[in-house]
Amino acid sequence: MTVRFMIDGHDCESVPAGDRGLQYGDGLFETMAATDGRIALLDEHLERLSHGAGRLGLPIPDRGVLRREVLGLLPGQGRAVIKLILTRGSGGRGYRQPEKIKIRRIVSVHPWPDYPDSWASDGIAVRLCETRLANDPVLAGLKTLNRLHQVLARAEWDNPDIAEGLMMDADGRVVCGTMSNLFLVRSGALLTPGLEYSGVAGVMRKQILKIAAQMEIEVQERAVSLDDLSRADEIFVSNSLIMIWPVRQVDDRNRATGPLTRRLQQALKSSLSAAGVAP
C-alpha cells in the first residue's frame, strides 16, 4: 500500500514550516483501524477529537468534513491505518495564539502493522520503562501531538520479542503502555489506571469498559501500583489497532493468559464484527 496524505482536503505531503503543530505540538491526533473501506469506532474517535479540541480551545471542524476526508482516503479492500491530525494552523507570535485560528486538517493512510498473530492469541512480553510520564492534570487523557515521553520510552529497547513497554508517572503509579492502555484482573474484577494526572483516554479502553459493564464485571478505575501489577491474576493492553493483547511476561516474570481476558477479547471482537468494522 502507498502511504497517502491529504491536507485541508487536498493531496499534499507537506505543511508550512510555521504550523503550530510542528512548532509547538499544538494539536491533537487520532489513529484508527480501517477494514474493507470502513473505520472501526469512527464516531467515538471523532467524539474524542471534539472533546480534546474543546479542552484546548481549538475550533471544532465540521464532523461531516472530517468523516468525508478520512473515508475518502480508504482503500476499498483489506486493512489500513488512518491517522487524523488537527493543528491550530499557522500564525501567532511565539506561544501566543493567532487572533484568527484556521485549523489545519491532516489525514493520512498507512499499511497495517505487521504484528504476529500470536501476540493476540498467546500474549506478549512487556518491559517496565525507565522513562516516566509527567504529571499534567491539564492535559491528562488527551491525545495531543506531544508524545516525547512515549518516544523516549520506546527507544529504550530494540528486542523485537518485546511488544510493549509499561510506563509509570512521576509518583511511581503504573499508567499505561507506550502505545496502549493497561488493564489488570484481580479476583474477577477489572482494574485500569485512572487518568487524572497522565495517560490517554483510549477509544478502545472506553469500549472495553462499556462491554465489561454490559457483562456485569466489576470495574475499578484508580491508581495502580507496582504491587498491583505484581499481584494481578491477568494483565492485558489495548488500543484501536491491536484491540486486546494479553500479557504473558513482564520483564523476566512469566504470566498466564486468563479467562476474563479471553472473554473480553471475544466480546469485543463480536461487538465490532456485528457493526461490520472488526480490525
KEKE-3310 file (N, C-alpha, C; in steps of 0.2 Angstrom, whole numbers, plus 5000, padded with zeros to 4 digits):
npx = (5004:5002:5008:4998:4994:4983:4980:4970:4960:4966:4977:4993:5009:5016:5017:5016:5031:5029:5018:5009:5007:5019:5028:5025:5019:5005:4991:4980:4978:4971:4972:4966:4958:4955:4945:4941:4936:4929:4928:4933:4924:4923:4914:4916:4930:4929:4922:4930:4940:4933:4930:4943:4948:4939:4944:4957:4954:4952:4945:4931:4931:4919:4910:4906:4914:4926:4923:4921:4933:4942:4936:4937:4950:4952:4957:4948:4948:4954:4965:4969:4978:4972:4976:4972:4975:4974:4979:4983:4985:4994:5003:5003:5012:5026:5022:5009:4993:4986:4976:4965:4960:4964:4960:4971:4969:4975:4976:4980:4984:4990:5000:4994:5000:5013:5010:5013:5002:5001:5003:4991:4984:4992:4998:5009:5026:5031:5040:5046:5047:5060:5059:5048:5031:5026:5017:5002:4989:4981:4982:4979:4973:4971:4974:4987:4998:5011:5021:5033:5038:5033:5040:5054:5053:5050:5062:5070:5072:5077:5074:5065:5056:5050:5035:5029:5031:5028:5023:5027:5021:5027:5026:5027:5016:5008:5004:5001:5004:5017:5010:4998:4983:4981:4976:4971:4967:4960:4955:4943:4938:4940:4953:4959:4971:4968:4966:4969:4980:4990:4992:4982:4965:4959:4951:4947:4949:4938:4928:4930:4928:4914:4909:4913:4905:4892:4893:4892:4904:4914:4921:4936:4943:4957:4972:4986:4998:5015:5015:5001:5002:5011:5003:4992:4980:4978:4984:4982:4984:4978:4973:4967:4971:4976:4967:4964:4978:4984:4995:5009:5021:5031:5044:5056:5047:5035:5018:5001:4989:4973:4955:4946:4952:4951:4937:4934:4941:4934:4921:4923:4928:4916:4907:4912:4913:4899:4895:4902:4915:4926:4943)
npy = (4994:5011:5025:5039:5056:5069:5086:5098:5094:5092:5083:5082:5083:5090:5103:5120:5128:5136:5130:5127:5115:5108:5117:5118:5107:5109:5103:5089:5071:5057:5039:5027:5011:5003:4993:4985:4997:5003:5011:5007:5011:5025:5036:5037:5040:5053:5059:5060:5067:5080:5083:5084:5095:5105:5106:5111:5123:5124:5128:5118:5107:5104:5089:5081:5085:5080:5066:5063:5066:5057:5044:5045:5043:5029:5013:5001:4988:4976:4979:4994:5008:5023:5040:5055:5071:5086:5103:5119:5127:5140:5154:5168:5175:5168:5158:5164:5163:5164:5178:5175:5159:5146:5131:5117:5102:5086:5071:5054:5039:5022:5007:4992:4987:4975:4964:4950:4936:4928:4937:4941:4930:4921:4930:4944:4949:4961:4976:4986:5003:5015:5028:5041:5047:5064:5072:5079:5087:5096:5092:5078:5063:5068:5066:5073:5081:5081:5069:5065:5059:5046:5043:5043:5033:5022:5021:5014:5000:4987:4974:4963:4954:4959:4967:4979:4993:4996:5011:5022:5035:5051:5049:5036:5028:5016:5018:5016:5008:5012:5014:5010:5007:5000:4986:4977:4961:4956:4944:4942:4955:4970:4980:4996:5009:5025:5041:5054:5062:5059:5050:5043:5044:5031:5026:5013:5008:5014:5007:4994:4995:4999:4987:4978:4982:4979:4965:4964:4964:4968:4984:4994:5010:5017:5023:5013:5002:4996:4985:4981:4977:4966:4958:4955:4944:4943:4951:4964:4973:4987:4995:5005:4998:4985:4980:4969:4964:4950:4949:4940:4940:4950:4960:4949:4940:4927:4925:4919:4918:4923:4918:4929:4939:4932:4931:4945:4948:4940:4946:4959:4958:4952:4962:4972:4966:4964:4976:4977:4981:4976:4976)
npz = (5000:4996:5005:5009:5009:5014:5015:5023:5014:5002:4991:4997:5004:5013:5026:5031:5037:5048:5055:5069:5075:5071:5076:5090:5095:5095:5095:5091:5089:5080:5079:5068:5065:5049:5039:5024:5019:5029:5045:5061:5075:5072:5075:5089:5089:5083:5092:5103:5098:5096:5109:5114:5107:5112:5125:5122:5117:5103:5088:5083:5069:5056:5058:5047:5037:5041:5042:5028:5023:5029:5026:5012:5009:5011:5006:4996:4999:5011:5026:5034:5041:5048:5050:5058:5060:5069:5069:5076:5066:5057:5062:5075:5088:5095:5108:5109:5103:5086:5081:5073:5071:5061:5058:5054:5045:5044:5035:5034:5026:5030:5028:5036:5052:5054:5064:5074:5073:5085:5095:5099:5102:5110:5119:5124:5128:5139:5145:5159:5158:5160:5157:5163:5164:5164:5177:5173:5175:5168:5154:5155:5149:5136:5118:5113:5102:5107:5111:5117:5129:5127:5115:5119:5129:5121:5114:5122:5121:5109:5106:5097:5102:5113:5114:5120:5131:5148:5157:5170:5181:5187:5201:5203:5200:5190:5173:5159:5143:5131:5119:5122:5132:5149:5158:5172:5180:5194:5206:5199:5196:5186:5183:5179:5176:5183:5175:5179:5180:5170:5154:5141:5136:5130:5115:5113:5125:5132:5125:5130:5143:5143:5138:5148:5158:5153:5153:5167:5174:5188:5189:5191:5192:5195:5205:5200:5207:5207:5215:5213:5200:5201:5208:5201:5193:5179:5165:5153:5137:5127:5112:5098:5086:5090:5097:5110:5118:5127:5141:5143:5149:5160:5161:5167:5172:5170:5165:5165:5152:5156:5159:5160:5152:5140:5138:5137:5125:5116:5117:5113:5100:5094:5096:5088:5076:5073:5070:5058:5057:5062:5067)
capx = (5000:5006:5006:4995:4992:4978:4980:4964:4956:4970:4983:4998:5013:5020:5014:5021:5036:5026:5012:5009:5008:5026:5032:5024:5015:4999:4986:4978:4978:4968:4974:4960:4958:4950:4944:4937:4933:4925:4933:4931:4923:4924:4910:4920:4936:4928:4919:4936:4944:4930:4931:4950:4948:4936:4949:4962:4951:4953:4938:4930:4929:4913:4912:4904:4920:4931:4921:4922:4940:4945:4933:4939:4957:4952:4957:4941:4948:4959:4966:4974:4978:4971:4978:4969:4978:4971:4983:4980:4987:5000:5002:5004:5019:5028:5016:5003:4989:4984:4969:4960:4963:4962:4963:4974:4967:4980:4974:4985:4983:4996:4999:4993:5007:5015:5011:5012:4995:5002:5003:4984:4982:4997:5001:5015:5031:5032:5045:5045:5051:5063:5056:5042:5026:5025:5010:5000:4981:4978:4981:4979:4968:4970:4979:4990:5004:5017:5022:5040:5039:5032:5046:5059:5052:5050:5069:5074:5073:5077:5072:5058:5051:5046:5030:5027:5034:5024:5026:5024:5021:5032:5025:5028:5010:5009:4998:4999:5010:5019:5005:4992:4980:4983:4971:4973:4962:4961:4949:4937:4937:4944:4956:4963:4973:4964:4969:4968:4987:4993:4989:4977:4959:4959:4944:4946:4948:4931:4924:4931:4924:4907:4907:4913:4898:4887:4894:4892:4910:4916:4927:4939:4947:4960:4979:4989:5005:5019:5012:4995:5004:5014:4998:4987:4979:4979:4986:4981:4984:4973:4972:4962:4973:4978:4961:4967:4984:4986:5002:5011:5028:5033:5051:5058:5042:5030:5011:4996:4983:4967:4949:4942:4955:4948:4930:4933:4943:4929:4915:4925:4928:4909:4904:4915:4910:4892:4895:4905:4921:4931:4950)
capy = (5000:5018:5030:5045:5062:5074:5092:5103:5092:5092:5079:5086:5079:5095:5108:5126:5127:5139:5126:5127:5108:5107:5122:5118:5101:5112:5100:5083:5066:5050:5033:5022:5005:5003:4986:4985:5003:5005:5013:5005:5016:5031:5041:5038:5044:5060:5062:5061:5073:5086:5084:5087:5102:5109:5107:5115:5129:5123:5127:5111:5106:5100:5081:5079:5086:5075:5060:5063:5066:5050:5039:5046:5040:5022:5008:4998:4981:4975:4983:5000:5013:5030:5045:5061:5076:5093:5108:5126:5131:5144:5161:5169:5177:5164:5154:5167:5160:5169:5181:5171:5152:5142:5124:5113:5095:5082:5064:5050:5032:5019:5000:4989:4985:4968:4961:4942:4934:4925:4942:4942:4923:4918:4935:4947:4951:4968:4978:4992:5008:5019:5035:5042:5052:5069:5073:5085:5086:5100:5088:5071:5060:5070:5063:5078:5080:5080:5062:5064:5054:5039:5042:5041:5026:5016:5020:5010:4993:4985:4967:4963:4950:4963:4971:4985:4995:5000:5017:5025:5043:5054:5047:5029:5025:5012:5022:5014:5007:5017:5015:5006:5007:4995:4983:4971:4957:4953:4941:4943:4962:4973:4987:5000:5015:5032:5046:5061:5065:5057:5045:5045:5040:5027:5024:5005:5007:5016:5002:4988:4997:4998:4980:4975:4984:4975:4959:4964:4963:4974:4988:4999:5015:5020:5022:5006:5002:4990:4979:4979:4974:4960:4953:4954:4937:4943:4958:4965:4980:4988:5001:5004:4993:4979:4978:4967:4959:4948:4950:4934:4941:4957:4959:4941:4936:4924:4925:4915:4922:4921:4918:4935:4942:4929:4933:4951:4948:4938:4950:4965:4956:4951:4969:4976:4962:4965:4983:4977:4985:4972:4976)
capz = (5000:4996:5010:5005:5014:5012:5020:5021:5009:4996:4991:4999:5009:5017:5030:5031:5042:5054:5058:5076:5077:5071:5081:5097:5097:5097:5091:5093:5083:5081:5075:5068:5061:5044:5036:5019:5017:5035:5051:5067:5081:5069:5079:5095:5088:5081:5098:5107:5095:5098:5116:5115:5104:5116:5130:5120:5114:5096:5084:5081:5062:5055:5058:5041:5033:5044:5040:5021:5021:5032:5022:5005:5008:5012:5001:4996:5002:5016:5032:5034:5047:5046:5055:5058:5064:5069:5072:5077:5060:5057:5065:5082:5090:5100:5111:5108:5098:5082:5083:5070:5071:5055:5060:5049:5045:5040:5035:5030:5026:5031:5029:5043:5055:5053:5071:5074:5076:5091:5101:5101:5104:5115:5123:5123:5133:5140:5150:5163:5155:5164:5156:5166:5162:5168:5180:5170:5175:5162:5148:5156:5145:5129:5114:5110:5097:5111:5113:5118:5134:5123:5110:5123:5132:5116:5112:5127:5119:5102:5106:5093:5105:5117:5110:5123:5137:5153:5159:5176:5181:5192:5208:5203:5198:5183:5170:5153:5139:5126:5114:5124:5139:5153:5162:5176:5183:5201:5209:5194:5194:5181:5186:5174:5179:5182:5170:5182:5180:5164:5150:5136:5137:5123:5112:5114:5133:5133:5123:5134:5150:5141:5137:5154:5162:5150:5156:5174:5178:5192:5186:5196:5189:5201:5204:5200:5209:5205:5219:5210:5194:5203:5211:5196:5190:5172:5163:5145:5135:5122:5108:5092:5081:5092:5101:5116:5118:5134:5143:5146:5153:5162:5162:5167:5176:5166:5167:5161:5150:5160:5156:5159:5146:5134:5137:5134:5118:5111:5117:5109:5093:5092:5096:5082:5070:5072:5067:5052:5057:5067:5064)
cpx = (5004:5003:5004:4993:4987:4979:4974:4960:4959:4975:4989:5002:5017:5015:5019:5025:5033:5020:5014:5010:5015:5030:5031:5020:5007:4993:4984:4978:4974:4971:4968:4962:4953:4950:4939:4933:4929:4930:4930:4930:4924:4920:4914:4926:4934:4925:4925:4940:4940:4930:4938:4951:4945:4940:4954:4960:4952:4946:4937:4927:4922:4914:4910:4910:4925:4930:4922:4929:4944:4943:4936:4946:4957:4953:4950:4942:4954:4960:4971:4973:4977:4973:4975:4972:4975:4977:4980:4982:4993:4998:5003:5011:5021:5023:5010:4999:4987:4977:4964:4963:4960:4965:4965:4972:4972:4977:4979:4983:4989:4995:4998:4999:5007:5016:5010:5005:4996:5002:4996:4981:4986:4999:5007:5020:5031:5038:5043:5050:5054:5060:5049:5038:5026:5018:5008:4992:4978:4977:4980:4972:4968:4976:4982:4996:5010:5017:5029:5042:5038:5038:5052:5059:5053:5058:5073:5075:5073:5075:5065:5053:5048:5041:5028:5031:5028:5027:5023:5025:5027:5032:5025:5021:5011:5002:4996:5005:5012:5014:4999:4989:4981:4977:4974:4967:4964:4955:4942:4935:4942:4946:4960:4965:4969:4969:4969:4975:4991:4990:4984:4971:4957:4952:4943:4946:4941:4927:4924:4927:4917:4905:4908:4907:4893:4887:4894:4898:4912:4922:4929:4943:4951:4968:4981:4996:5009:5017:5006:4997:5007:5008:4992:4986:4980:4981:4985:4982:4979:4974:4968:4964:4974:4972:4963:4973:4985:4993:5004:5018:5029:5040:5053:5052:5036:5023:5007:4991:4977:4961:4945:4945:4952:4941:4930:4936:4937:4923:4917:4925:4921:4906:4906:4913:4903:4891:4899:4912:4926:4938:4953)
cpy = (5006:5022:5036:5050:5066:5080:5097:5101:5091:5087:5083:5082:5084:5100:5114:5125:5131:5136:5125:5119:5106:5111:5120:5111:5104:5109:5093:5078:5060:5045:5028:5016:5005:4996:4987:4991:5006:5006:5011:5010:5023:5037:5042:5041:5051:5063:5064:5067:5080:5088:5087:5094:5107:5111:5111:5122:5130:5124:5120:5110:5102:5093:5078:5079:5081:5068:5059:5062:5059:5044:5039:5044:5032:5018:5004:4991:4981:4980:4989:5004:5020:5035:5052:5066:5083:5098:5115:5130:5135:5151:5162:5171:5173:5159:5157:5165:5166:5172:5177:5164:5149:5135:5121:5106:5091:5075:5060:5043:5028:5011:4997:4986:4977:4964:4954:4941:4931:4930:4942:4935:4921:4924:4938:4948:4958:4970:4984:4997:5012:5027:5035:5047:5057:5070:5080:5085:5090:5096:5081:5069:5062:5067:5069:5076:5079:5073:5060:5059:5047:5038:5040:5034:5020:5016:5016:5003:4992:4978:4966:4958:4953:4968:4978:4986:4998:5006:5019:5032:5045:5052:5039:5025:5022:5015:5018:5011:5012:5019:5012:5008:5000:4992:4977:4967:4954:4951:4943:4950:4965:4979:4990:5007:5021:5036:5053:5065:5064:5052:5047:5041:5037:5026:5017:5004:5009:5010:4996:4989:4996:4991:4976:4976:4980:4968:4958:4962:4969:4978:4994:5004:5019:5020:5015:5007:4996:4984:4976:4975:4967:4955:4952:4946:4937:4951:4958:4972:4981:4995:5000:4999:4986:4976:4976:4962:4956:4948:4943:4934:4948:4956:4951:4937:4933:4924:4921:4920:4919:4921:4924:4939:4939:4931:4940:4952:4946:4943:4956:4963:4955:4957:4972:4972:4963:4972:4983:4980:4982:4973:4969)
cpz = (5000:5001:5007:5011:5010:5018:5018:5015:5002:4996:4992:5004:5013:5020:5030:5037:5049:5057:5065:5079:5077:5075:5088:5100:5098:5092:5094:5087:5085:5076:5074:5063:5056:5041:5030:5018:5023:5041:5057:5072:5078:5073:5085:5094:5086:5088:5103:5104:5096:5105:5118:5112:5109:5122:5129:5117:5106:5093:5082:5074:5062:5054:5051:5036:5035:5041:5033:5020:5024:5027:5015:5004:5009:5006:5001:4999:5007:5022:5031:5040:5044:5052:5054:5063:5064:5072:5073:5071:5061:5060:5072:5083:5096:5102:5110:5102:5093:5083:5079:5068:5065:5056:5053:5050:5041:5041:5031:5031:5026:5030:5036:5046:5055:5060:5070:5077:5083:5097:5103:5104:5110:5120:5121:5129:5133:5145:5154:5160:5161:5164:5159:5163:5167:5171:5177:5170:5170:5156:5148:5152:5138:5125:5110:5105:5101:5114:5115:5124:5131:5119:5114:5126:5127:5113:5117:5126:5111:5101:5103:5097:5111:5114:5113:5129:5142:5156:5166:5176:5186:5199:5208:5202:5191:5179:5163:5149:5134:5121:5116:5131:5142:5157:5166:5178:5189:5204:5205:5193:5190:5183:5180:5178:5178:5178:5173:5181:5174:5160:5146:5137:5130:5121:5114:5121:5135:5131:5127:5141:5149:5141:5144:5159:5159:5152:5163:5177:5182:5189:5191:5191:5194:5200:5205:5202:5206:5209:5216:5204:5195:5205:5206:5194:5183:5171:5155:5144:5129:5118:5102:5087:5084:5096:5108:5115:5126:5135:5146:5150:5154:5165:5162:5171:5171:5169:5163:5159:5153:5156:5155:5153:5140:5132:5134:5127:5114:5111:5113:5102:5090:5091:5089:5075:5068:5069:5060:5051:5061:5063:5062)
residu = (MET:THR:VAL:ARG:PHE:MET:ILE:ASP:GLY:HIS:ASP:CYS:GLU:SER:VAL:PRO:ALA:GLY:ASP:ARG:GLY:LEU:GLN:TYR:GLY:ASP:GLY:LEU:PHE:GLU:THR:MET:ALA:ALA:THR:ASP:GLY:ARG:ILE:ALA:LEU:LEU:ASP:GLU:HIS:LEU:GLU:ARG:LEU:SER:HIS:GLY:ALA:GLY:ARG:LEU:GLY:LEU:PRO:ILE:PRO:ASP:ARG:GLY:VAL:LEU:ARG:ARG:GLU:VAL:LEU:GLY:LEU:LEU:PRO:GLY:GLN:GLY:ARG:ALA:VAL:ILE:LYS:LEU:ILE:LEU:THR:ARG:GLY:SER:GLY:GLY:ARG:GLY:TYR:ARG:GLN:PRO:GLU:LYS:ILE:LYS:ILE:ARG:ARG:ILE:VAL:SER:VAL:HIS:PRO:TRP:PRO:ASP:TYR:PRO:ASP:SER:TRP:ALA:SER:ASP:GLY:ILE:ALA:VAL:ARG:LEU:CYS:GLU:THR:ARG:LEU:ALA:ASN:ASP:PRO:VAL:LEU:ALA:GLY:LEU:LYS:THR:LEU:ASN:ARG:LEU:HIS:GLN:VAL:LEU:ALA:ARG:ALA:GLU:TRP:ASP:ASN:PRO:ASP:ILE:ALA:GLU:GLY:LEU:MET:MET:ASP:ALA:ASP:GLY:ARG:VAL:VAL:CYS:GLY:THR:MET:SER:ASN:LEU:PHE:LEU:VAL:ARG:SER:GLY:ALA:LEU:LEU:THR:PRO:GLY:LEU:GLU:TYR:SER:GLY:VAL:ALA:GLY:VAL:MET:ARG:LYS:GLN:ILE:LEU:LYS:ILE:ALA:ALA:GLN:MET:GLU:ILE:GLU:VAL:GLN:GLU:ARG:ALA:VAL:SER:LEU:ASP:ASP:LEU:SER:ARG:ALA:ASP:GLU:ILE:PHE:VAL:SER:ASN:SER:LEU:ILE:MET:ILE:TRP:PRO:VAL:ARG:GLN:VAL:ASP:ASP:ARG:ASN:ARG:ALA:THR:GLY:PRO:LEU:THR:ARG:ARG:LEU:GLN:GLN:ALA:LEU:LYS:SER:SER:LEU:SER:ALA:ALA:GLY:VAL:ALA:PRO)
# end
